[in-house]
Amino acid sequence: MRKKLSLLLAFVLLVGLFVGCGPKTASNKKVEDSDAKVKVGLDYELSGDVATYGQSLVEGIELAAEEINKSGGVLGGKQIELDKADNKSDNAEAANVATKLITNDRVVAILGPATSGNTKAASAVATRHKVPLISASATADDITVDSNGKVRDYIFKTCFSDSFQGVIMANFAYEDLQKKNAAVLIDSTSDYSKGLAKNFKQKFGELGGKITTEQAYQAKEKDFRAVLTKIKGSNPDVLYLPGYYESVGLIVKQARELGLNVPVLGGDGYDSPKLTQIAGNDVLNDVYFTNHYSSKDTSPEVVKFINAFKAKYNKVPDAFNALGYDLEYFLADALNRAGAADPAKIKEALASTKDFKGITGTLSIDEFHNPVKAATILEMKDGVQTFVKKQQP
């Protein structure tokens, strides 16, 4: 009996040896595949009020990821895997998405969200879990620093700040357009709108300009005639209207209907194909806004990007497409310098970025995790964006 048990045990061990040396199981292959990839989370507004921003950013990111993977990937051959989720243009959902991407999906970095409010909600989660979060379009000044001015270690952005946009447009209104009396109309529910307005007013006043009136509206309103009548009554020679395209399109249309025909100035929130659909091409004249890039740029890098984007999506890329494209390459650059898909090392590499050359300009990250880069001023002529000037920081 003892001999039979010994023979049986030997047989079991022998079978185990052959199984161990045999073909890899599905489980082993899954681990191996995972090791060959770097998982990046996308927390974007793919539906809801500002969906065109998120959709455009993701298009740019996906094009860049395809190019990077075809060129050999990152970290010596690892492929970038994008884990995309919809935050529905909602702050609470942006935080929920960030939590899922980090705790369930185990991403090494998060790209997005698009808007400042959603980014603030998601950044609290990223900070708590010590995973880098980078936004290409959250322009609020306090995205990367807290209320005490302390830098948020794991939060970065690749777009210029509201203070920069507001100051540029104040200079443009006073010096280029030679306007001295400005009315201001803000979205009281938007950090983005309030931030731009604050800096515009301060700089415009320093230059010697006068604010004739400051009025407010709330997102999702449709009739702005009462507030526009008040603005018209203050006799401004320019209107500063920082906001998002859905409201801006209606406001500009109704302003022109009321005979308020002064130049309208704003920020990068104007950049959406839906702006012309809402306002109409004939209405969008004498409208200026700060932006990150112009599709009229003839530099070889921009032309190459535009052609590649057209080949994939059959349309001309907007600024958010370009920002998303740059964002993915910006992260890939940091990954390669970090030397590992480790959030802490990636964070250090992001913070040390110098002279990264992208489609939207060359940038270096400053001590507050903000980019030092130029801005573009565009003018709408019959609904078509035209280049005005490039403004260095």
GIHUQUI-V525502 format. One record per residue. PHI is phi in whole degrees, -180 to 180 (* if undefined). PSI is psi in whole degrees, -180 to 180 (none if undefined). Layout:
PHI/PSI, PHI/PSI
This chain:
*/-46, -62/-36, -66/-41, -63/-41, -64/-38, -65/-42, -64/-39, -65/-43, -63/-41, -62/-40, -64/-45, -60/-44, -63/-39, -65/-44, -61/-43, -61/-37, -64/-44, -65/-39, -64/-41, -64/-31, -92/-4, -81/-168, -59/151, -67/141, -79/170, -59/-37, -64/-44, -63/-40, -64/-38, -62/-44, -63/-43, -63/-44, -63/-42, -62/-41, -65/-24, -89/4, -128/155, -118/115, -89/124, -119/130, -89/141, -116/117, -113/93, -133/159, -81/87, -95/-9, -146/169, 98/-167, -64/-34, -120/39, -62/-31, -65/-30, -64/-53, -62/-43, -62/-43, -66/-43, -61/-44, -65/-38, -58/-46, -64/-42, -61/-45, -66/-38, -63/-46, -63/-42, -62/-40, -60/-46, -64/-43, -63/-45, -65/-39, -67/-26, -90/8, 114/-1, 77/-151, -127/165, 53/45, 76/27, 123/1, -77/141, -89/143, -82/128, -113/119, -91/127, -109/99, -97/135, -141/150, -98/119, -91/3, 60/25, 58/35, -130/133, -59/-49, -63/-40, -70/-33, -61/-40, -68/-42, -62/-44, -62/-45, -60/-41, -62/-46, -64/-45, -60/-38, -82/-50, -83/-35, -94/-48, -91/-13, 60/45, -73/154, -94/-12, -162/156, -119/133, -104/129, 110/-172, -70/-170, -85/-44, -95/160, -64/-45, -61/-46, -67/-36, -67/-40, -61/-41, -64/-44, -72/-32, -68/-28, -63/-38, -69/-46, -61/-40, -64/-44, -62/-38, -95/-1, 58/53, -123/128, -60/137, -126/130, -128/125, -108/139, -96/-1, -148/2, -82/98, -90/-5, -57/141, -65/-28, -97/20, -66/-45, -101/-2, -131/152, -88/-175, -65/-18, -96/4, 83/8, -83/135, -68/136, -83/111, -54/-38, -102/10, -114/132, -137/162, -144/154, -114/10, -112/155, -69/165, -93/166, -59/-38, -60/-39, -67/-46, -62/-45, -63/-43, -66/-43, -60/-45, -71/-31, -65/-45, -61/-43, -64/-44, -63/-46, -79/-43, -95/-44, -82/-47, -88/-13, 57/46, -102/137, -115/-13, -128/108, -115/136, -98/150, -126/131, -128/117, -118/157, -88/109, -70/-10, -97/0, -117/121, -60/-37, -59/-52, -63/-45, -66/-36, -66/-45, -63/-44, -63/-43, -58/-47, -75/-33, -63/-49, -61/-44, -62/-48, -70/-40, -61/-40, -67/-40, -62/-33, -76/-16, 111/3, -80/165, -120/136, -91/112, -74/-33, -167/151, -124/122, -123/166, -139/156, -139/175, -121/144, -54/145, 84/-6, -67/153, -119/-26, -113/113, -113/13, -64/-38, -64/-48, -70/-34, -69/-32, -65/-40, -63/-42, -64/-44, -60/-38, -67/-19, -85/-2, 57/54, -79/159, -108/4, -159/148, -119/122, -96/117, -128/79, -80/122, -176/-174, -99/156, -55/-36, -63/-44, -78/-42, -58/-43, -58/-45, -68/-41, -64/-47, -63/-42, -60/-47, -71/-32, -63/-44, -67/-36, -64/-31, -87/-1, 85/14, -87/90, -106/23, -77/161, -58/142, -112/130, -121/146, -160/-161, -119/-164, -70/-9, -66/-12, -75/-20, -80/88, -154/141, -62/-20, -73/-17, -59/-46, -71/-32, -65/-37, -78/-46, -88/-35, 96/140, -60/-40, -66/-24, -79/-32, -86/73, -130/151, 59/37, -118/126, -125/146, -154/152, -80/144, -151/178, -99/-18, -167/160, -128/133, -71/-6, -88/-4, -63/131, -105/12, -65/148, -56/-39, -65/-43, -69/-43, -61/-43, -61/-45, -62/-46, -60/-44, -65/-42, -65/-40, -67/-43, -61/-41, -63/-34, -86/-41, -114/-7, 60/42, -159/163, -80/131, -71/141, -93/-176, -65/-35, -71/-33, -60/-46, -66/-39, -64/-42, -64/-42, -60/-48, -63/-38, -60/-44, -66/-42, -68/-34, -61/-45, -67/-43, -60/-40, -61/-43, -68/-40, -58/-47, -65/-36, -76/-29, -68/-33, 81/0, -164/153, -84/59, -117/122, -52/-42, -66/-42, -70/-36, -64/-42, -57/-45, -65/-40, -67/-41, -60/-45, -65/-25, -98/11, -64/129, -132/132, 54/43, -73/125, -99/115, -122/-179, -68/-33, -90/8, 126/171, -90/133, -135/152, -127/147, -89/127, -86/-176, -68/-13, -102/12, 67/26, -108/154, -84/145, -99/109, -158/166, -85/164, -120/157, -113/141, -108/126, -117/153, -121/139, -90/124, -124/111, 52/41, 82/3, -111/132, -72/131, -129/145, -75/135, -109/-58, -164/163, -110/131, -115/118, -79/153, -68/none
